[in-house]
């Protein structure tokens, strides 16, 4: 394994959830009571860290919106982040 470079990263796929629910990042930020720039940083993979409370707020808000739209989809962490090993 000497000389082998393993690149790992976490990628945010929040934009997919927004598309599924047909909502904007701004609407999510208002409903989740988060700064719009926080959501935009996540959508564009510009985050360095995410507070657990922020993640919980996003997931619970996505689930509330899905329920309001009559969808049976229940969002969790795997719908927001993906681990990539290259």
Backbone as a printed PyTorch tensor [residue, N CA C, xyz], in Angstrom:
tensor([[[  0.8100,  -1.1930,   0.0000],
         [  0.0000,   0.0000,   0.0000],
         [  0.8540,   1.2590,   0.0000]],

        [[  2.1600,   1.0880,   0.0880],
         [  3.0430,   2.2380,   0.1190],
         [  2.9220,   3.0330,  -1.1790]],

        [[  2.8010,   4.3380,  -1.0190],
         [  2.6810,   5.2120,  -2.1710],
         [  1.2550,   5.3510,  -2.6900]],

        [[  0.3240,   4.5780,  -2.1490],
         [ -1.0620,   4.6570,  -2.5900],
         [ -1.7640,   5.8000,  -1.8700]],

        [[ -2.4410,   6.6140,  -2.6200],
         [ -3.1720,   7.7450,  -2.0530],
         [ -4.6530,   7.4020,  -2.0470]],

        [[ -5.2430,   7.4740,  -0.8830],
         [ -6.6840,   7.2360,  -0.7590],
         [ -7.3400,   8.5710,  -0.4410]],

        [[ -8.2650,   8.9430,  -1.2710],
         [ -8.9760,  10.2040,  -1.0650],
         [-10.3710,   9.8690,  -0.5450]],

        [[-10.7180,  10.4650,   0.5680],
         [-12.0410,  10.2690,   1.1530],
         [-12.6850,  11.6330,   1.3150]],

        [[-13.9620,  11.6560,   1.1560],
         [-14.6610,  12.9100,   1.3880],
         [-16.1380,  12.6530,   1.6460]],

        [[-16.7400,  13.6430,   2.2390],
         [-18.1750,  13.6290,   2.4770],
         [-18.7860,  14.6190,   1.4970]],

        [[-19.7770,  14.1760,   0.7650],
         [-20.4440,  15.0560,  -0.1870],
         [-21.8790,  15.2810,   0.2550]],

        [[-22.3070,  16.4980,   0.1650],
         [-23.6850,  16.8330,   0.5120],
         [-24.5590,  16.6800,  -0.7240]],

        [[-25.6860,  16.0190,  -0.5340],
         [-26.6220,  15.8640,  -1.6430],
         [-27.9970,  16.4470,  -1.2860]],

        [[-27.9570,  17.5160,  -0.5100],
         [-29.1820,  18.2060,  -0.1120],
         [-29.9680,  18.6980,  -1.3290]],

        [[-29.2660,  19.0840,  -2.3760],
         [-29.9500,  19.5830,  -3.5770],
         [-30.9200,  18.5500,  -4.1450]],

        [[-30.5920,  17.2600,  -3.9990],
         [-31.4930,  16.2080,  -4.4760],
         [-32.8030,  16.2120,  -3.6910]],

        [[-32.7160,  16.3880,  -2.3820],
         [-33.9240,  16.4390,  -1.5460],
         [-34.7640,  17.6640,  -1.8970]],

        [[-34.0980,  18.7840,  -2.1450],
         [-34.8200,  20.0000,  -2.5250],
         [-35.5620,  19.7950,  -3.8420]],

        [[-34.9060,  19.1340,  -4.7810],
         [-35.5320,  18.8510,  -6.0760],
         [-36.7210,  17.9080,  -5.9080]],

        [[-36.5450,  16.8560,  -5.1090],
         [-37.6390,  15.9040,  -4.8630],
         [-38.8690,  16.5940,  -4.2840]],

        [[-38.6240,  17.5600,  -3.4000],
         [-39.7290,  18.2530,  -2.7390],
         [-40.1850,  19.5000,  -3.5060]],

        [[-39.4630,  19.8200,  -4.5800],
         [-39.7780,  20.9870,  -5.3940],
         [-39.7930,  22.2700,  -4.5530]],

        [[-38.7410,  22.4260,  -3.7300],
         [-38.6110,  23.6350,  -2.9190],
         [-37.2200,  24.2310,  -3.1300]],

        [[-37.0960,  25.4820,  -2.7970],
         [-35.8040,  26.1570,  -2.9160],
         [-35.0290,  26.0410,  -1.6030]],

        [[-33.7440,  26.2910,  -1.7070],
         [-32.9250,  26.3410,  -0.5040],
         [-33.3890,  27.4420,   0.4220]],

        [[-33.8640,  28.5380,  -0.1690],
         [-34.3490,  29.6530,   0.6450],
         [-35.5830,  29.2410,   1.4520]],

        [[-36.5210,  28.5250,   0.8090],
         [-37.7180,  28.0590,   1.5360],
         [-37.3130,  27.1340,   2.6770]],

        [[-36.3720,  26.2290,   2.4100],
         [-35.9000,  25.3340,   3.4690],
         [-35.2850,  26.1370,   4.6090]],

        [[-34.4990,  27.1430,   4.2900],
         [-33.8560,  27.9420,   5.3370],
         [-34.8940,  28.6540,   6.2030]],

        [[-35.9420,  29.1660,   5.5870],
         [-37.0040,  29.8540,   6.3360],
         [-37.7340,  28.8520,   7.2380]],

        [[-38.1340,  27.7300,   6.6600],
         [-38.8810,  26.7200,   7.4200],
         [-38.0330,  26.1120,   8.5480]],

        [[-36.7400,  25.9300,   8.2890],
         [-35.8570,  25.3070,   9.2820],
         [-35.2630,  26.3300,  10.2520]],

        [[-35.5450,  27.5980,   9.9900],
         [-35.0260,  28.6950,  10.8230],
         [-33.4900,  28.6970,  10.8420]],

        [[-32.9310,  28.5780,   9.6320],
         [-31.4830,  28.6090,   9.4490],
         [-31.1280,  29.7310,   8.4850]],

        [[-29.8830,  30.1670,   8.5360],
         [-29.4490,  31.2140,   7.6150],
         [-29.4510,  30.6560,   6.1840]],

        [[-29.9310,  31.4420,   5.2200],
         [-29.9050,  30.9760,   3.8290],
         [-28.4900,  30.5910,   3.3690]],

        [[-27.4840,  31.3000,   3.8410],
         [-26.1140,  30.9810,   3.4340],
         [-25.6780,  29.6050,   3.9450]],

        [[-26.2060,  29.1790,   5.0720],
         [-25.8950,  27.8470,   5.5870],
         [-26.4020,  26.7830,   4.6170]],

        [[-27.6310,  26.9400,   4.1720],
         [-28.2090,  25.9850,   3.2220],
         [-27.4610,  26.0320,   1.8960]],

        [[-27.1630,  27.2290,   1.4100],
         [-26.4480,  27.3550,   0.1410],
         [-25.0590,  26.7270,   0.2100]],

        [[-24.3750,  26.9060,   1.3330],
         [-23.0560,  26.2820,   1.4910],
         [-23.1640,  24.7580,   1.4340]],

        [[-24.2060,  24.2150,   2.0200],
         [-24.4150,  22.7680,   1.9700],
         [-24.7510,  22.3100,   0.5460]],

        [[-25.6690,  23.0120,  -0.0900],
         [-26.0940,  22.6510,  -1.4420],
         [-24.9060,  22.6480,  -2.4070]],

        [[-23.9950,  23.5920,  -2.2190],
         [-22.8540,  23.7270,  -3.1350],
         [-21.5680,  23.0830,  -2.5910]],

        [[-21.7200,  22.2390,  -1.5670],
         [-20.5830,  21.5150,  -0.9810],
         [-19.4320,  22.4300,  -0.5770]],

        [[-19.7760,  23.5410,   0.0500],
         [-18.7610,  24.4800,   0.5270],
         [-18.6400,  24.4520,   2.0470]],

        [[-19.1810,  23.4460,   2.6870],
         [-19.1500,  23.3880,   4.1380],
         [-17.8730,  22.7330,   4.6260]],

        [[-17.4140,  23.1670,   5.7720],
         [-16.2680,  22.5300,   6.4140],
         [-16.7340,  21.6820,   7.5860]],

        [[-17.8320,  22.0880,   8.1870],
         [-18.4100,  21.3390,   9.2950],
         [-19.8950,  21.6690,   9.3740]],

        [[-20.6170,  20.7870,  10.0340],
         [-22.0570,  20.9810,  10.2010],
         [-22.3980,  20.6150,  11.6400]],

        [[-23.0930,  21.5070,  12.3070],
         [-23.5470,  21.2130,  13.6710],
         [-24.6480,  20.1540,  13.6120]],

        [[-24.6520,  19.3010,  14.5990],
         [-25.6940,  18.2710,  14.6890],
         [-27.0710,  18.9290,  14.7720]],

        [[-27.1750,  20.0220,  15.4940],
         [-28.4710,  20.7080,  15.6160],
         [-28.9460,  21.2310,  14.2580]],

        [[-28.0150,  21.6640,  13.4150],
         [-28.3700,  22.1220,  12.0680],
         [-28.8740,  20.9500,  11.2390]],

        [[-28.1700,  19.8470,  11.3080],
         [-28.5640,  18.6550,  10.5640],
         [-29.9390,  18.1550,  11.0110]],

        [[-30.1680,  18.1410,  12.3080],
         [-31.4730,  17.7200,  12.8310],
         [-32.5880,  18.6430,  12.3550]],

        [[-32.3230,  19.9350,  12.3390],
         [-33.3120,  20.9010,  11.8810],
         [-33.6460,  20.6900,  10.4050]],

        [[-32.6180,  20.4570,   9.5960],
         [-32.8300,  20.2200,   8.1660],
         [-33.6540,  18.9560,   7.9440]],

        [[-33.2770,  17.8750,   8.6010],
         [-33.9850,  16.6070,   8.4010],
         [-35.4300,  16.6880,   8.8800]],

        [[-35.6560,  17.2650,  10.0450],
         [-37.0400,  17.3440,  10.5480],
         [-37.8870,  18.2660,   9.6660]],

        [[-37.2800,  19.3090,   9.1360],
         [-38.0140,  20.2230,   8.2510],
         [-38.3280,  19.5440,   6.9180]],

        [[-37.3650,  18.8230,   6.3510],
         [-37.6390,  18.0880,   5.1130],
         [-38.7680,  17.0910,   5.3190]],

        [[-38.7710,  16.3990,   6.4600],
         [-39.8320,  15.4300,   6.7470],
         [-41.1860,  16.1120,   6.9160]],

        [[-41.2040,  17.2620,   7.5530],
         [-42.4680,  18.0010,   7.7150],
         [-43.0050,  18.4660,   6.3620]],

        [[-42.1230,  18.9490,   5.5030],
         [-42.5470,  19.4010,   4.1700],
         [-43.0590,  18.2160,   3.3570]],

        [[-42.3420,  17.0920,   3.4120],
         [-42.7850,  15.8920,   2.6900],
         [-44.1740,  15.4570,   3.1680]],

        [[-44.3790,  15.4800,   4.4650],
         [-45.6830,  15.0970,   5.0240],
         [-46.7740,  16.0520,   4.5630]],

        [[-46.4830,  17.3650,   4.5890],
         [-47.4540,  18.3670,   4.1340],
         [-47.8270,  18.1730,   2.6670]],

        [[-46.8920,  17.6450,   1.8840],
         [-47.1360,  17.4100,   0.4550],
         [-47.7680,  16.0430,   0.2060]],

        [[-48.0290,  15.2980,   1.2800],
         [-48.6700,  13.9960,   1.1470],
         [-47.7290,  12.8910,   0.6850]],

        [[-46.4290,  13.1150,   0.8490],
         [-45.4480,  12.1210,   0.4410],
         [-45.1390,  11.1660,   1.5980]],

        [[-44.8470,   9.9330,   1.2740],
         [-44.5120,   8.9550,   2.3000],
         [-43.0140,   8.8900,   2.5640]],

        [[-42.2510,   9.6790,   1.8680],
         [-40.7950,   9.7040,   2.0180],
         [-40.4160,  10.2240,   3.3930]],

        [[-39.4860,   9.5220,   4.0490],
         [-38.9540,   9.9820,   5.3310],
         [-37.4470,  10.1520,   5.1710]],

        [[-36.9830,  11.3860,   5.3280],
         [-35.5740,  11.7170,   5.1360],
         [-34.7420,  11.3810,   6.3650]],

        [[-33.4880,  11.0020,   6.1160],
         [-32.5320,  10.7850,   7.1940],
         [-31.1600,  11.2700,   6.7340]],

        [[-30.1510,  11.0470,   7.5240],
         [-28.8050,  11.5540,   7.2310],
         [-28.3040,  11.0710,   5.8710]],

        [[-28.6160,   9.8450,   5.5100],
         [-28.1250,   9.3070,   4.2340],
         [-28.7350,  10.0040,   3.0220]],

        [[-29.8260,  10.7320,   3.2270],
         [-30.4120,  11.5190,   2.1430],
         [-29.7330,  12.8810,   2.0110]],

        [[-28.9300,  13.2390,   2.9950],
         [-28.2690,  14.5380,   3.0010],
         [-26.7800,  14.4090,   2.6880]],

        [[-26.1300,  13.4000,   3.2400],
         [-24.6950,  13.2270,   3.0460],
         [-24.3670,  11.8390,   2.5140]],

        [[-23.2940,  11.7850,   1.7490],
         [-22.7860,  10.5240,   1.2330],
         [-21.2700,  10.4970,   1.4460]],

        [[-20.7660,   9.3370,   1.8390],
         [-19.3270,   9.1460,   2.0310],
         [-18.7540,   8.5880,   0.7350]],

        [[-17.7140,   9.2320,   0.2410],
         [-17.0980,   8.8050,  -1.0190],
         [-15.6330,   8.4560,  -0.7560]],

        [[-15.2690,   7.2610,  -1.1710],
         [-13.8770,   6.8380,  -1.0680],
         [-13.3820,   6.6280,  -2.5020]],

        [[-12.3570,   7.3480,  -2.8670],
         [-11.8530,   7.2990,  -4.2460],
         [-10.5480,   6.5450,  -4.3160]]])
